[in-house]
Amino acid sequence: METLVFKYKADRKLTQRAHVGVVGSGDLEILMVPSDEEHAHVSVRTGSEGFSETWKAVLDRFFSVHTIQAKIVINDFGATPGVVALRLAQALEVSENGSE
Amino acid sequence: MGVNNQSFIELNGRERAQAILDQGTFFELLGPFDGIESPHLPKQNIVPQSDDGVIIAGGLIAGEPAVVISIEGGFQGGGIGEVSGAKIAGALELALNNHKKGIPVRPVFLFDTGGVRLQEANYGLLSISEIGSAVVALREHTPVVGVISGNVGCFGGMSITASLFSYLIMTKEARFGLNGPEVIEQEAGVEEFDARDRSLIWKTIGGIQRYETGFADALAQDDVTAIQRAVQETFQKKEKVTSKTEQVDFYRHLLSKVDPSEKLASDQFQELYKATKNEPIPSTVSYSLNEVPGNMPNSRGRVWINALINDEEADFEIPSVLYKDALLGREKVRYISVVPNPYNRFLRARKGEVGLDEGWAIAKHVREVIKEDRNQSPRPIIAIVDVPSQAYGYHEELLGIHYACGAAADAYAAARLAGHPVITLIVGKAISGAFLAHGYQSNRIVALKDEGVNVHAMSKQSAARITKRSIKELEEASKKVPSMAYDIESFASLGALYELVSGIQAEQPTDRDVQTIQDILTGAVEDVRREGVYDLSSRLYSEQARKEGRKASLVVRGELERQWNI
């Protein structure tokens, strides 16, 4: 298991917290909590070690588009970059639109 | 499935709970944002989940207050660890409190679990015994309803839990049994059970077979509306149901008609069950092999029951379950011990395992004590424990070994709740489903400090296979997480023991050893009566448990109680 931490500048508030996904084969769990601080704080725990560059690439891409003020916790069980991006989008949708 | 149907199985654990509750009424207790995850998984380099894989939801079912407990099968196979187990047990204990205060709540359990989470091992077993105890108590007030939908199904210790329920609803996609196919193959060989033969698996333990042989009460389609309706219907029934694990005479009668020397096919068992279901039950059950055909081997279980009953002859109906009423101090108590019978009619239960006949026989010998003492002071019951495992085999699964183990656990729990001090004396092995059946439902557990005394959830070989780790890796992990270890001192560190007794010759006790143990057992009985509490809370609130062994279990219960608003 490896813990990775990322921080991005942010200027957009979220309306509510979101929880999506399961820490199960090829999937991951994301908790997204609105924050007043002007950055997004991302903490990733992953069972697959040695992929920090891949994580950085996926997260850079997402947070360059979505400059959200949030604390994000990710518990990963071997999700592919595509699944990670989808789950992030799903969490964002819940955080902005309300329905879980 | 039609186009308008929505699969229940494809939903995750949280969505399933939402689907069972009336629309818009779902709320969660101890949810993912409360951040109570397993403290034991990260130590083993395993990523935890924010809710530890169990969803506790409140809401309404057909307009009535309900609590839905849903296991997320996608996380660690739905395995029960300390936090997830405490969430379940805590929720059931709070539901029981509600009923005692006259505030009804409908308990529904959505199973999707392989049983004990092997990475937390003994925490899983401890929790499962506490969950079982709560189910037995709660069942007196309300139907306790379970749904086994798959994908994982319901296995291991949690299948024993499910056996205690008032009603079980299954889908044909679900599987329900004590030992998973891989574990049977590992323990008993591929000739006994081929874990790759999917057709055999579903014919033996699948939803249709379980429904046709009465081990499930309803068969529902894999459809949200169908399952919701099936759950609601069970609460509309007016008469109190007798759980299958309470129907000891019927199941002993049914099993007496089986000849295990020939392989019984699943459809033959369906016919046998249906033919037997409506017959009158004879008052005595005779087995073809209930005489002792030769010399019985010595075992710790046999040595200790003989010693404790002052070397009188122990009674038995089947030679592998000995029992005797004898004096402990000035009081008559009942001793029960499971011992090896090399001539056992079930091949897989010849080495002292708790098998089909054993589970139901224990239930009988415990329940007759409850019945006999109905109008007098409840007799203490002493379970002498030296059980290497539950029996692993094809017949065992087909004929419902989880129900046999559940019947024994149910009987001990019922005795305890009726005020019988139930004391466990571990003199040898106390393993897994066998220990859940025989010993884990007691008020107090006494163990000998001896190398041959072990408590754990699964043999190292099987645990390694299931968790995809080497035996060496398992042994390394158990150094960091004592609940995974096999030795009795590690188990003692969890705080569940009333006393760990040193200096006793476990194989061949001296007269003085026996006197020492008798004094401790007498003290344990007195302690139970003095305290006057007949649930399993003494294990949670012992000094060792509070300080170290059950810290997370207590935090979860405390926080759940704080949030409880059902």
Interface residues (C-beta under 8 A of the other chain):
Chain A: M1 R17 H19 V22 V23 G24 S25 D27 E29 L31 V33 R45 T46 G47 V73 N75 D76 F77
Chain B: N12 G13 G31 P32 F33 P42 N45 I46 V47 P48 Q49 S50 E72 G74 F75 Q76
